[in-house]
Amino acid sequence: MSIETIAIIGPGNVGGDLGRTLARAGTKVVFGVRAGKDAPALTAGSEGRITTATPAEAARIADAIVLALPAAAVLDVARGLGDLAGKIVVDANNPLRIDRGPVWNPPPEGSLAQALAAALPGARVLKGWNTFGHEFHADPRTAAGPVTVPFAGDDAEAKLAVMELARKAGFAPVDCGPLRNASLLENLAVLWIHLAMAGGQGRAVAWQLIGRQ
């Protein structure tokens, strides 16, 4: 399967930057926005590859959906998108709280992605694009090569399709196994936030999986 159109629900720093990167690589992007949002600013310079719609309409017309929202809002927003059975849904969010630094704060299901899977029967839920700052969503290039993007999910076909989309856009996707491993990706994000903020590394750092020559 291939993904021709992707909906980004939550076109803030992460979602907005990711959407523009995917659009530059040739994917059609539709930002799901509420009434009153500055749609022209989101679509400027995209040569028609980026459009806007209501969140529910964006989800309806897209082959895949990326949720890039505050973690506390993700489940309610996702439930409001309509019937997502059969849709690929990528959870790019991290449940955390702050206590002298970031602390993982998962729901009872074990991870936010697993909670989404429980709330969206039939949706093909993946975890990904959640382990580094928005700067690398805007530009995945580094001096050492493309930034690594871990993905986890139980649907192998959906995962391959999203990973190919990521590769086309300049990322280095890595299959990190089933959806139960979404908790590991959320913790990797918490570690990145700690290093970038509390650990003094700054935001210009990201993960790369490397091997021996």
N, C-alpha and C positions, 0 to 999 in steps of 0.2 A: 504494500500500500504506500501511497505518497500523500504528503500534506501540501495542498496548494494554497489554502487560506487558513490563517491562524488568528484567533481572537485573543486579544490581551485585555483581561478584565483587571483594571487598576493601572492606568497609564501614568504612574508616578515616576520616581527616579528609576527603579528597577524595570518596571513594565514598559515605560516609555523608551528607555535606552535599548532594551532588548527588542522591542518592536521595530525600532528604526534600524537596528543591525540586521534583523531578519529581512526587512524590506529591501535594504541595500543588496542583499544576496539574491533577491528575486522572488521572495515569498510575498504573497498578498497578505496584508495585515489589516485587521479591523479592530480599532480600539473601542471597547465598550465603555461608554461615558454617560453620566447622568446629564439631564437637561441643565443648561447653563454653563457647561464646561466650554473652554475655548477650543473648539474643534479645529479652526484654521491653524492654530499654533501646533497642534499635534500632527497635522497633515502637510505642513509647509515643506516644500522641497522634495517631496516624495515621488513626484512625477506620476501620481495616481496610484502608487502601490500601497498607500495607507489611506484608509477611510475611517469614518466613525459611525457608530450606531448606538442604540441603547444596549446595555449589557445583555439583555435577553435576546435581542435581535442579532447581536454580534455572535453570541453562542450558537444561535440557530443556523447561521449561514456558514460557520467555520467548520473545517475538518478537525481542528484541534483547538483547545482552549488553554491559555496560561493564566493562572490566578496569581496576581502579584499585589497583595493587599495586606493591611495590618492583620496579623494572625487572629485577633479576636473577632474580626468581621468575616473571615473566610467562609465559615460554614453557612452563615445566614445569607451571604451574597450568593454562594453556590446554589443553595436551595431555591433562590429566587430567579435562577436562569432558565427555568423550565425543565423539560424532560431531557436529561443528558445521557440517556441509555445509548450505548454504542459510541459515544463521543470520547475522544482522548482528552483527558483533563490533567494538566501538569501543575502540580502544587509547588510554587516557588517561594513558599513562606516558611517562617520559623517561629514556633511557639516558645517564647522566652519571657522572663522577667528580669529586672535589674536589681541586683543586690551586691553593691561594690563590684560591679561587672555583670556580664550576661550569665543567666542561669537557665538551662533548658527547663521548660515548663509544659510537658506534653499532656494531651488529653488522656482519658482512661483507655482509649483504643491503642495507645502505644506511640503514636506519632500523629501529627496533623494530617498527613497523607492518608493514614489508615482511618482516621475519623471521617475524612472526605469520602473514602471508599464506602464506608458504612452508611453515610448520609445520601449517597448518590447511587442507588442500585443500578447496575448495568453499565455505569461509566467505567472507562478504561483509565484508571488513575495511576499517574506516575509522580515520582518526586524528582525534581531537578531544577537547575538554575537558581539554587538557593544558597550556595556555599561561598560566595564572594560578593564584593561591593558592586554597586551599579556602574562604576567606572569600567569594569571589565565586561559588563553587559553591553556597554557602548562600544568598546573596542577590545576584543579578546586577544589581541596580539601582545606579546611580551618579548623582551630581548632573547629569551630562551625558547621561544615558540609559543603556540597558542595555549591559552589557559585551559586546564582540565575541568570538564563539567561532569560530575557523577550523576547517573540516573539510576533509580530503583523503581521496579514495578513488576507485577505478576503477568502482564500481557506482553508477551515477547514481540508480537507483531507491532503493537503500538510503540513499544520502546525502540525498536529498530527504526521506525519511521521518524520518531522525534530525534533520535541520535543522528540520523542522516541529515535532517533539517539543521541541527546544530553544527554538524561538520561542514555543511555547505556555507554556513554563515561565518566560519572561521574558528569555531571552538574545537576542542579535542574531547569528544564525549567518551565516557567510560561506563560500561554496564556494571552496575554494582549489585546485581542480584534482585531478589524479590522485594515486594513492597514492605515486608517486615524490616528491611534494611533502611527504610526511610528514616528511622530513628537515628541511625549512624550518620546519615547526611545532615540531619538537623543538628546533631552534636558537632559535626565538622564545621557547620556554620557558626555555632556558638564559640568554638575555638577561634575561628577567623575573627569574629567580632572582638573577642578578648585580646587577641594579638594586635589587631588594628587599633583598638581604642585603649584599653587598659594596659596592654603590653608594650605600647610605644612603637610598634612597627609601622603605624600609619596605614592608610587605605590602599597604598600602591603595592599591595602584596596579594598573591593568589596562589592556589594550589596547582601543582603540576605533577603528574605521574611520569616518572622517568625510569629508564632501564639502562643496562650496561650496553656499551657499544660493541 
